[in-house]
Each structure stands twice: as structure tokens, then as C-alpha cells.
Amino acid sequence: MNTRDGKSTSPWEKAVPFVEEKDAELPKKYNVLIVGAGITGVTTALMLQNQGLDCLLIDTNTIGAGTTGGTSAHINTFLDATYPEIESDFSEDAASLVAKATKEAITIIKNHIYELKIDADFEEKKAYLYAEDEKQQKELDEIYEASKRANVSVHQVGKEAPLPMSFLSALMFDGQAQFHPIKYISGLLKEFLRKGGEVLEHTAFKSCKIENDCHLVQLGDLEIFAEHLVYATHIPPGINLFNFSCAPYRSYVVGAELKTDHYPDSLWYDMQEPYHYWRTHVIDGKKTLLVGGEDHKTGQGNPAEALQHLKDYVSKYFEVDQFTFEWSSQYYIPVDGLPYIGKMPMADENTWVATGFNGNGMIWGTISAKMISDLIIGQPSDYEDLLNPSRIKPVAGFKEFVTENANVAWHFVADRFTAEQLKAVDALAPNEGVVVDSASGKVAVSKSESGHIKAISAVCTHAGCIVKFNKLEQSWDCPCHGGRYDIDGKVVTGPPLQNLEKLDWSELKA
Ligand SMILES: Cc1cc2nc3c(=O)[nH]c(=O)nc-3n(C[C@H](O)[C@H](O)[C@H](O)COP(=O)(O)OP(=O)(O)OC[C@H]3O[C@@H](n4cnc5c(N)ncnc54)[C@H](O)[C@@H]3O)c2cc1C
């Protein structure tokens, strides 16, 4: 059973494949160790295995337990970083290159599905992006012009777009798609295993050192050597450059069954702040409307409120019979809008990274796999320079990142050095949590459904910020870099490598 990185359940989780556990009889030397078994890691592993390299794929949890198991799985040629933004912050050529990458990723996904006969509920769709006021209209017009320049297939459709709300005008992008992300990566995984690839679930990467020009990695009791190391962990573990160039966000999705059969047959996106998007997926034989959005910075919003806003939004436009799913997951906004894919900066040779995908990881995870596998076998990649993880790019746009991530520094200082007053833990409601001060430091205290109090250190093991309770996911979330822990202190989302220390509440209280 997949545990994902929270308490809420996505519809994809049921399809998580069973991976047979192996004893430590693995070969001890691999060409490549791929850390993280989401869409990025699994696709990379298969592509490298196809090149004849001997690969080991590990995950601290199960296959797809990260954001790939909590995604909404739209596959797009237009991205969260819009083409006008990419043109203005990079160049027109860069925008064309990004557009090319989106099309290449869709082709790769389609080819995998076709060649490996993967039943991944894949459907090609039209997508509509629509403006509801004059400001959005201006932005939409700019997106239209820049998308055309980037050679993306887009059409102005005015009022003919099949939307349930009033709007000024819309763009229609064709050649978009949707699928079941876990069924898709399960198909890739099956082929990877068939070709001799090795997988270890519940195996955390903690650290490595270089010996004989290889990465020597301790995996529990097992020591392995790998010529190459790929961080497909969404955000690389530990303290690194990306903690300051990728901002963690929580994002929400609900599934609803409608009273009528008025389910959208296309992908829709509004331009509000925070935005919303939706599509239809048949889940267990029932049409389900999936609506996502209401994002906020990790540890800094109110998850229950965000989810309620999303439900209110859906109910405003659709006749909801019942909400059948609600879940949240995490993504990372890169400081200049584009992902970081390639050589890991300030790391040993032959260390590779893929991070900063924003809400477009189906595309970027797939392109990462292509790029990293090409680079490892010595093939150039068209996107190598543009997406170079070591690029230094002055931030011109992406206000969102600058304003919201500016408070990382504030949290660093305020959380570490400002003492708060002791809160009345006894007054906690079941399934609630609070951070209190004690003589030995800040303590994260939560109360279970049955009233049992659990106490753990509130100091994130990653960089020392103070975690905040997330009632929806029953997790402790760090507002600085997005580290997340369950109520027992176990890491559920990177970058922390160590669990939070368990404390004895009765002793602390005494
Ligand atoms: C709610 C939501 C909706 C989204 N919708 C879309 C969408 O419609 N379309 C789209 O393109 N993108 C979407 N995204 C983004 C997309 O889902 C992600 O970018 C993508 O799933 C990331 O895949 P990944 O394989 O890189 O990371 P993950 O799927 O997070 O996988 C990383 C894996 O690494 C493992 N790991 C981490 N640290 C370690 C360690 N130290 N040792 C071993 N294993 C480790 C984790 O357990 C995890 O399984 C959405 C994101 C969210 C949050």
C-alpha cells in the first residue's frame, strides 16, 4: 500500500504497483543510482536501462509516493511560466526551445504508452485558458502572441469556448493530454524491471562519498557503488542551492461527481490568483470532475480553508452531487520560472539533478529523463544551456517567487530566535497540533483522534526553522524550504534527511 506524503488520498494511489522486496544480493556496483521513483526517476531509469546501463532505482517510500501520486496529471504545451515571461526574462529563442521541449515530452509519453502498451487512461484533449477581466484579457493577448512566436498551436476562440462561467475571451491550445500518472509510471517500471533494472523501495538516500571515482552510497546495511548519481527527488535532499532558488508550495485537488452529465470534455484554466483548473477523469468506472488550485506557500497558508475555497469554487459552477476525493501535494516554483535540469552544482562529478518543475512536472519530469540520460551517455541536449542548474539568472519577473520567498529569511531568523509563549496543550482539539516552548526548546505537540498527545522537536532538521501543523494532511510542514514530517516526526517530503526527534510529553510537562 502506498502511503504518499500525507493523510489525504488521491485517486491514483490504488494503482501503485507491487514491487517484490529483494534481499541484499544486489550487485554492488551500478552504472547509475537513481534516487526517487516519481515520474522523473522512473522515466530516467528506463531510458538509461534502454541504453544498456545497469541502474538501481530507490525510493524512501514507495513508487509514486511523492508528488507524482498527488498530481492532477494534465499534459500541456503551455506552462506556469508563460511564454511572454520566458521571452522577457530569457529570450524569444528560449521560449521556442521551451515550446519544443513540451512537444518532445508529449511525444515521449505517447511513444511509451504506444510501444509498451500501457493502459494509462491517456487521452488527447483541447485546453482552454480564459480571461475574466480586462487585466487578464491583456495578459491573455500577450500569451497568444508569444505562444504563436514560440510555435505553439493556439487559437483565439472568443465566446465559443464551452465554459460554464461568463468570461471575456479564451485561447484554445490543441495537442494537450491527460492520463493516470501512476498507471503510466507503473508501465515504465514494468519495462525497467523486465530489462534487468533493480528497484528498492523504503530505502532512503542519506549521503555519499567518492571512492575510486565512484559514488559510494550507504543504503541501510547495504553499500553500493554507482558511477552516476541522479537526484530525481523533486527537490534534492539536504542543504543545497535549490533551497534558495525553489520555493515550496502546497496545492489542492478535489474530485466531484455531478448531478448532471455536464462534465467538461477538455482541460480548462482560469487566470485568477490563486488559479483554478479542471478536467474529467473516469475513476472506478465513474466520471469524476477533478478541480485543482488554491495554492499557497508550504507552512504559510491554511490547508482546510484552501480546500473549502476550492469546493466553494466548484459548487459555484457545477451541480455537485458529492465530493469523492480531496487531496493536496507539494511542488516547487523556480526563481526564474524554468526548471533546473543537468549537473548538480557544487557536487561531485557525475551527480545529476532535476528540480523546480512548478506545476508542470509531467512535462519537465519527462524532459529531465531524456536530458539526463542523454548527458550521461555523452550525447548533447538542446536544452542543456537553458536549463543548466548552475545558471545565474537575475530575477526580472516572477513576482510571486520574490515576494513569497523573501519571507524564508524572515522565518529563518524569527523562528529560530523568537521565543513564543507556552500554549495550552490540554485545550487542543483532536487532530490538532501546536508548537510550544519548553526549557529544552520548541516542541511540536499534536493530539490524536483518541486524545493521545505526541511531542516531537519542532526544529526542522534541514535548516533549523520551526515547523507548522497541517491539519488536513496531519503533518508538520516547514515554511522555509518545504520539509514535511508525519506526527511521529518521520520525514515525508524532502529536503530534510533526518526525522524530527521524538520527545516524551509527560516528561517535558513535569
Ligand atoms: C496538486 C498538484 C497538481 C499538479 N498537477 C500537475 C499537472 O496537472 N501537470 C503537470 O505536469 N504537473 C503537475 N504538478 C507537478 C507534478 O506533479 C510534479 O512536478 C511531478 O510529479 C514531480 O515528479 P518527480 O518525479 O520529480 O517528483 P516526485 O513525484 O515527488 O518523486 C520524488 C520521489 O523521491 C523520493 N525521495 C525524496 N527524497 C528521497 C531520499 N532522500 N531518498 C530516496 N527517495 C527520496 C520521494 O519519496 C518521491 O517518491 C502538480 C503538482 C501538484 C502538487
The ligand as a MOL file (V3000), in Angstrom:
LIG
                    3D

  0  0  0     0  0            999 V3000
M  V30 BEGIN CTAB
M  V30 COUNTS 53 58 0 0 0
M  V30 BEGIN ATOM
M  V30 1 C -1.5940 19.2240 -6.6160 0
M  V30 2 C -0.6190 19.2120 -7.7520 0
M  V30 3 C -1.0930 19.1110 -9.0430 0
M  V30 4 C -0.1960 19.0620 -10.1130 0
M  V30 5 N -0.7020 18.9620 -11.3750 0
M  V30 6 C 0.1550 18.8600 -12.4200 0
M  V30 7 C -0.3570 18.7000 -13.7320 0
M  V30 8 O -1.5650 18.6930 -13.9470 0
M  V30 9 N 0.5250 18.5710 -14.7460 0
M  V30 10 C 1.8810 18.5920 -14.5350 0
M  V30 11 O 2.6460 18.4860 -15.4930 0
M  V30 12 N 2.3950 18.7360 -13.2840 0
M  V30 13 C 1.5700 18.8690 -12.2340 0
M  V30 14 N 2.0670 19.0160 -10.9780 0
M  V30 15 C 3.5160 18.9230 -10.7760 0
M  V30 16 C 3.9740 17.4630 -10.8910 0
M  V30 17 O 3.0380 16.6110 -10.2710 0
M  V30 18 C 5.3320 17.2800 -10.2450 0
M  V30 19 O 6.2150 18.2290 -10.7650 0
M  V30 20 C 5.8950 15.8880 -10.5310 0
M  V30 21 O 5.0050 14.8890 -10.0970 0
M  V30 22 C 7.2500 15.7190 -9.8580 0
M  V30 23 O 7.6900 14.4300 -10.1440 0
M  V30 24 P 9.0830 13.9260 -9.5990 0
M  V30 25 O 9.2320 12.5220 -10.0370 0
M  V30 26 O 10.1560 14.8750 -9.9860 0
M  V30 27 O 8.9450 14.0370 -8.0130 0
M  V30 28 P 8.0730 13.1210 -7.0180 0
M  V30 29 O 6.9140 12.5130 -7.6820 0
M  V30 30 O 7.8250 13.9610 -5.8050 0
M  V30 31 O 9.0660 11.9510 -6.6930 0
M  V30 32 C 10.2040 12.1380 -5.8900 0
M  V30 33 C 10.4360 10.8450 -5.1260 0
M  V30 34 O 11.6860 10.9500 -4.4460 0
M  V30 35 C 11.5780 10.2610 -3.2170 0
M  V30 36 N 12.6270 10.7700 -2.3330 0
M  V30 37 C 12.7580 12.0300 -1.8500 0
M  V30 38 N 13.8680 12.1200 -1.0790 0
M  V30 39 C 14.4450 10.8890 -1.0920 0
M  V30 40 C 15.6210 10.3250 -0.4850 0
M  V30 41 N 16.4410 11.0720 0.2940 0
M  V30 42 N 15.9080 9.0180 -0.7140 0
M  V30 43 C 15.1000 8.2460 -1.5030 0
M  V30 44 N 13.9840 8.7200 -2.0930 0
M  V30 45 C 13.6680 10.0310 -1.8900 0
M  V30 46 C 10.1610 10.5730 -2.7470 0
M  V30 47 O 9.6840 9.5970 -1.8260 0
M  V30 48 C 9.3770 10.5800 -4.0500 0
M  V30 49 O 8.7240 9.3390 -4.3180 0
M  V30 50 C 1.2000 19.1170 -9.8850 0
M  V30 51 C 1.6850 19.2490 -8.5890 0
M  V30 52 C 0.7890 19.3040 -7.5290 0
M  V30 53 C 1.3130 19.4580 -6.1430 0
M  V30 END ATOM
M  V30 BEGIN BOND
M  V30 1 1 1 2
M  V30 2 1 2 3
M  V30 3 2 2 52
M  V30 4 2 3 4
M  V30 5 1 4 5
M  V30 6 1 4 50
M  V30 7 2 5 6
M  V30 8 1 6 7
M  V30 9 1 6 13
M  V30 10 2 7 8
M  V30 11 1 7 9
M  V30 12 1 9 10
M  V30 13 2 10 11
M  V30 14 1 10 12
M  V30 15 2 12 13
M  V30 16 1 13 14
M  V30 17 1 14 15
M  V30 18 1 14 50
M  V30 19 1 15 16
M  V30 20 1 16 17
M  V30 21 1 16 18
M  V30 22 1 18 19
M  V30 23 1 18 20
M  V30 24 1 20 21
M  V30 25 1 20 22
M  V30 26 1 22 23
M  V30 27 1 23 24
M  V30 28 2 24 25
M  V30 29 1 24 26
M  V30 30 1 24 27
M  V30 31 1 27 28
M  V30 32 2 28 29
M  V30 33 1 28 30
M  V30 34 1 28 31
M  V30 35 1 31 32
M  V30 36 1 32 33
M  V30 37 1 33 34
M  V30 38 1 33 48
M  V30 39 1 34 35
M  V30 40 1 35 36
M  V30 41 1 35 46
M  V30 42 1 36 37
M  V30 43 1 36 45
M  V30 44 2 37 38
M  V30 45 1 38 39
M  V30 46 1 39 40
M  V30 47 2 39 45
M  V30 48 1 40 41
M  V30 49 2 40 42
M  V30 50 1 42 43
M  V30 51 2 43 44
M  V30 52 1 44 45
M  V30 53 1 46 47
M  V30 54 1 46 48
M  V30 55 1 48 49
M  V30 56 2 50 51
M  V30 57 1 51 52
M  V30 58 1 52 53
M  V30 END BOND
M  V30 END CTAB
M  END
